[in-house]
Amino acid sequence: MDLVVIGAGPVGENIADRAVRGGLETVVVERELVGGECSYWACMPSKALLRSPQALSAAKAVPGAAEAVTGGLDVAAVLRRRDSFASDWSDSGQVQWLESAGIGLVRGHGRLSGEREVTVTAEDGATTVLRARHAVAVATGSVANLPGIPGLREAKPWTSREATSAKTVPESLAVIGGGVVATEMATVYAAFGARVTILSRSRLLGGVEPFAADRVAESLRAQGVEIRTGVETLRVERTGDGVRVETDQGAVTAAELLVAAGRSPATGDLGLETIGLDRRAKLETDDTLRVEGFDWLYAVGDVNGRALLTHQGKYQARAAGDVIAARAAGRPVDDAPWGAHVATADHAAVPQVVFTEPEVAAVGPTADELREQGRNIRVVDYDLGSVAGASLYRDGYEGAARMIVDEDRGVMVGATFVGPEVAELVQAATTTVVGEVPVDRLWHAVPAYPSISEIWLRLLEEYGRPATA
Ligand SMILES: Cc1cc2nc3c(=O)[nH]c(=O)nc-3n(C[C@H](O)[C@H](O)[C@H](O)COP(=O)(O)OP(=O)(O)OC[C@H]3O[C@@H](n4cnc5c(N)ncnc54)[C@H](O)[C@@H]3O)c2cc1C
């Protein structure tokens, strides 16, 4: 075969698809479920769990609809819907898709065993050696971190896998961590009636603009979540009826404990030592996703640490699959910035939505990050609740928006929205950043009235029209 892809998550599937379309005979190796973390224990089940409470609170905030809400959340029905979005943890549909796309599948744990060589160990111990004519792409994703807190491992806490696939709701849940998984799962379990306590070393949602993170924290508190920040967890113990978490700010007991303390690249047992790399080496790549120092090895998606998001990994996968096929055929490589074979957006325009209540939707670096880079920026803020379309959406709509303009280039380089159902606003912002649309031209992109998108006009008015600026 021409290409071996290790890992059949969303990223591995997309690399293989593009490579096959480019004329390469391609095989993916998968040790668990075809579809990866995203389909069964991450994006899909987590968003399915979040959607029902969100729809209910939206209905409750609109008089006329609110009166029709006569009961609470039907948790069993939410869990059933989640099960269907996780395909009942069966990958038969995705396996069929692989077949229809002409992609080969070898089940088992793949390890590099030399140059362009992968040895696959099946569940029964049988091994298969795959030799690639052109390239090997590592798309093994990432694994949840379990910090070295005394007693933590023995206490067998939940990670995001158990939190997204749970069949019952614990009466109370302690969460170690304060990032996206912690805040999304706190939102879910609080809505399901669990008493939730977040124990975070730093402020919540460290990667997003503080004004947006503060609104999420405020809202979580209003939903009954206890949030302790600046907390160091000292030890964990599984007791008869739950878990006891000892911190430097006192102890917390809960029926269950979720550890959401970040993720690490899944490179632990990949045979990196057989190709002269350290077992724990970080797979640094160039913008064509090729591992530094190799002309045949690619690392794509979560495993390269560039942006731990499905959409960004799939974007990288399209570039990687195409460039592997181009190089194999001796066709020209389009690797200039924003070319077909590079993942330039990873550096400038990574969109992300945090599906908490309120949602956070953002693209590009934060104002603090840009200032640290020494960029000459102007920050424009606006109250989303004062936008007519938003106020119609629900009574007492609260939200905020920020646009960041690079003053030297006259283009928007970042935006953040926080509020109910702002997720869909981020694509316009991403297009604006990637297209480097001059701010002056944006005046001609007129938002429909009355929609939440009218925030764009308000931000421009705050920024000032060219003639009056
Ligand atoms: C709770 C949670 C919610 C998330 N929500 C979102 C979201 O809403 N939107 C979003 O964009 N991102 C979200 N993410 C991130 C998203 O899940 C990842 O970015 C995405 O799954 C990465 O895709 P991947 O293909 O690189 O890795 P994965 O999906 O992890 O797939 C890797 C595959 O490789 C296999 N594998 C690993 N090692 C080997 C080996 N040695 N041999 C054979 N097979 C192997 C694994 O079994 C797995 O199937 C979320 C993450 C979590 C944890």
The ligand as a Gaussian input file, in Angstrom:
#p B3LYP/6-31G(d) Opt

LIG

0 1
 C      -15.358000      15.809000      26.302000
 C      -14.804000      16.375000      25.039000
 C      -15.605000      17.147000      24.232000
 C      -15.099000      17.660000      23.048000
 N      -15.916000      18.443000      22.283000
 C      -15.457000      18.950000      21.127000
 C      -16.299000      19.746000      20.309000
 O      -17.464000      20.004000      20.639000
 N      -15.804000      20.223000      19.145000
 C      -14.521000      19.970000      18.754000
 O      -14.118000      20.450000      17.694000
 N      -13.694000      19.223000      19.511000
 C      -14.133000      18.699000      20.686000
 N      -13.309000      17.912000      21.441000
 C      -11.969000      17.580000      20.923000
 C      -12.057000      16.423000      19.904000
 O      -12.649000      15.303000      20.507000
 C      -10.675000      16.064000      19.392000
 O      -10.040000      17.236000      18.915000
 C      -10.769000      15.043000      18.248000
 O      -11.382000      13.862000      18.681000
 C       -9.379000      14.757000      17.702000
 O       -9.483000      13.850000      16.649000
 P       -8.267000      12.849000      16.332000
 O       -8.720000      12.029000      15.166000
 O       -6.999000      13.606000      16.271000
 O       -8.163000      11.936000      17.640000
 P       -9.208000      10.914000      18.282000
 O      -10.598000      11.300000      18.046000
 O       -8.736000      10.735000      19.689000
 O       -8.961000       9.573000      17.477000
 C       -7.737000       8.884000      17.573000
 C       -7.994000       7.420000      17.240000
 O       -6.747000       6.745000      17.197000
 C       -6.878000       5.483000      17.834000
 N       -5.542000       5.092000      18.282000
 C       -4.751000       5.720000      19.176000
 N       -3.563000       5.099000      19.263000
 C       -3.607000       4.051000      18.412000
 C       -2.684000       3.047000      18.047000
 N       -1.450000       3.029000      18.558000
 N       -3.076000       2.120000      17.160000
 C       -4.324000       2.142000      16.606000
 N       -5.230000       3.080000      16.906000
 C       -4.880000       4.028000      17.791000
 C       -7.854000       5.745000      18.960000
 O       -8.467000       4.532000      19.380000
 C       -8.831000       6.703000      18.299000
 O       -9.883000       6.016000      17.676000
 C      -13.764000      17.394000      22.651000
 C      -12.945000      16.615000      23.455000
 C      -13.447000      16.104000      24.639000
 C      -12.556000      15.245000      25.486000

